[in-house]
Structures are given as C-alpha cells and as structure tokens.
C-alpha cells in the first residue's frame, strides 16, 4: 500500500533491502521480491489514481488522503505540465516523494495505461537499486 501513500512510516527504502537480506537466500529471489514490490506499489498508485481521476482541485483539498500547500501544489502541476508523465516516472525513483504526482496526474486526466507504465518504470528504477543494495550487503557479510 506504499504506492497509495499508506504505510509511509516504514518506507520501502528501509524495508526492501532488509527483506533481501533476511529472505533472499538465492539470486532468483531478488527478482521475485523486485517483481512483487513493483506490482504492489504500482497497484497502490493506480488505485489512488483511479480514485481521483476526473476529480478537480477542490476534491483534493477536501480529501483527507494528502495535504499539500497551495504553493507546492502549484509546483507539482507545473512539473506535470512541463514534463508530463516523465515527471511521474522521475518522482517514483526519488525516495520519500514517491507517488506524490499520482493524484495530480489523475486530476490532469492522463491515460491510465501510460500512467501505469510511467509509475512502474520509476518504481523499477528505485526498487532495483534497493534490491541491489540488499544483495550487495548479503555478499559483503
């Protein structure tokens, strides 16, 4: 549910390398963990995206899901306007701001398939690095 902005108390940045260290006894498990986390994170973002698709800024302000200042919201929409779904991809491989563009992308009405692809690709980059960190730690110790 991290992709849906739920569970940010223990972010993927900490949990994923730890899971690799604790559970991945063979290299093939690295890919399994990576596939599961990409799928689940993207599904969480897509759930949130569908919830806000066709809504407007007033709906976002009334929502209890996320509170963003108007100044930051303007910057987010500006990034989407300037870079489109590339901004979603980029934001998804930056720790701690992952998924931040999900709701604005839904409000902007981006194509579902393109959103999922952008989200999954950005998640692949970040989660791939995190799995590699965990694998590297396993090899060191």
Secondary structure, DSSP 8 states (H G I E B T S, - for coil): -GGGT--GGG-HHHHHHHHHHHH--SHHHHHHHHHHHHHHHHHHHHHHHHHHTT--HHHHHH-SS----HHHHHHHHHHHHHHTHHHHHHHHTSTTTTTTTHHHHHHHT--HHHHHHHHHHHHHHHHHHHHHHHHHHHHH-
